Amino acid sequence: MASGVKPRVKVPKKAAAGDAITIKTLISHKMESGQRKGDDGNPIPRSIINRFTCDFNGENVVDVKMEPAISTNPYFEFEALVPEAGEFKFTWYDDDGSIYEETKSIAIG
């Protein structure tokens, strides 16, 4: 597991049924492309967040595949329709097999 990895998510606490809401996500992750060499002359192993998904009540909203050119601390902002109250689940997948998750609930009001 990479050190210092911290996911952050911003979701409105409530919305009207059928509204499109804006969701913002950021994960603190150093990201290493695998192209650089360390002080010892050996390649630094690749370490990137290679996939990000967002599900709402078990249904996929966003699924993004990332490549080594992705920046440090990847940020995503997107809209999602909210048909009912429920829970968003955000998942980031790391090259080392680590999985980072965050959940946020939204109410209809």
C-alpha positions as CSV (number, residue, x, y, z in Angstrom):
1,M,0.0,0.0,0.0
2,A,1.4,3.4,-1.0
3,S,2.0,5.8,1.9
4,G,0.1,9.0,2.4
5,V,-2.8,8.1,0.2
6,K,-5.9,10.0,1.2
7,P,-9.2,10.1,-0.8
8,R,-11.4,13.1,-0.5
9,V,-15.0,13.4,-1.9
10,K,-17.5,16.3,-2.0
11,V,-21.2,15.3,-2.5
12,P,-24.2,17.5,-1.6
13,K,-26.0,16.3,1.5
14,K,-29.4,16.4,-0.3
15,A,-31.0,17.0,-3.7
16,A,-34.4,16.9,-5.3
17,A,-35.3,13.6,-7.0
18,G,-34.1,13.7,-10.7
19,D,-31.6,16.5,-10.0
20,A,-28.1,16.4,-11.6
21,I,-25.5,17.1,-8.9
22,T,-21.8,17.9,-9.1
23,I,-19.4,15.5,-7.5
24,K,-15.8,16.4,-6.8
25,T,-13.1,13.8,-5.9
26,L,-9.4,14.1,-5.2
27,I,-7.0,11.4,-4.1
28,S,-3.6,12.3,-2.6
29,H,-1.2,9.9,-4.3
30,K,2.4,10.6,-5.4
31,M,2.1,8.6,-8.7
32,E,5.3,7.2,-10.3
33,S,5.3,6.4,-14.0
34,G,8.0,3.8,-13.8
35,Q,10.2,5.7,-16.3
36,R,12.5,7.5,-13.8
37,K,15.6,6.0,-12.1
38,G,16.4,6.3,-8.5
39,D,19.7,7.3,-6.9
40,D,21.0,3.8,-7.3
41,G,20.4,3.9,-11.1
42,N,17.6,1.3,-11.0
43,P,14.1,2.1,-12.3
44,I,11.6,3.3,-9.7
45,P,8.7,0.9,-9.9
46,R,5.5,2.2,-11.5
47,S,2.9,3.2,-8.8
48,I,-0.2,4.9,-10.1
49,I,-3.9,4.9,-9.4
50,N,-4.9,3.0,-12.5
51,R,-8.7,3.0,-12.2
52,F,-11.4,5.1,-10.6
53,T,-15.1,4.1,-10.2
54,C,-18.2,5.7,-8.8
55,D,-21.4,3.7,-8.1
56,F,-24.7,4.9,-6.9
57,N,-26.9,2.3,-5.0
58,G,-24.8,-0.4,-6.7
59,E,-25.2,1.0,-10.2
60,N,-22.1,2.3,-12.1
61,V,-22.0,6.1,-12.7
62,V,-18.3,6.6,-13.7
63,D,-15.5,4.1,-14.6
64,V,-12.2,5.7,-15.6
65,K,-9.0,3.9,-16.7
66,M,-5.8,5.9,-16.0
67,E,-2.4,5.6,-17.6
68,P,1.1,6.6,-16.4
69,A,0.7,10.2,-17.8
70,I,-1.9,10.9,-15.2
71,S,-0.9,13.7,-12.8
72,T,-0.1,13.5,-9.2
73,N,-3.2,13.7,-6.9
74,P,-5.8,13.0,-9.6
75,Y,-8.9,15.2,-9.4
76,F,-12.3,14.3,-11.0
77,E,-15.4,16.5,-11.2
78,F,-18.5,15.1,-12.8
79,E,-22.3,15.3,-12.7
80,A,-24.6,12.5,-11.7
81,L,-28.4,12.1,-11.7
82,V,-30.0,11.4,-8.3
83,P,-33.3,9.5,-8.8
84,E,-33.6,8.6,-5.1
85,A,-31.9,8.8,-1.8
86,G,-28.9,6.5,-1.5
87,E,-25.2,6.1,-1.3
88,F,-22.3,6.9,-3.6
89,K,-19.4,4.5,-3.4
90,F,-16.0,5.8,-4.8
91,T,-13.2,3.3,-5.4
92,W,-9.6,4.0,-6.5
93,Y,-7.4,1.0,-7.6
94,D,-3.6,1.2,-7.2
95,D,-1.0,-0.7,-9.2
96,D,0.2,-2.4,-6.0
97,G,-3.2,-4.0,-5.6
98,S,-4.4,-1.6,-2.9
99,I,-8.0,-0.4,-3.1
100,Y,-9.1,2.9,-1.5
101,E,-12.8,3.4,-0.9
102,E,-15.0,6.3,0.3
103,T,-18.8,6.4,0.6
104,K,-21.1,9.4,0.8
105,S,-24.9,9.4,1.3
106,I,-27.4,11.8,-0.2
107,A,-30.9,12.5,0.9
108,I,-33.9,13.6,-1.2
109,G,-35.4,16.8,0.1
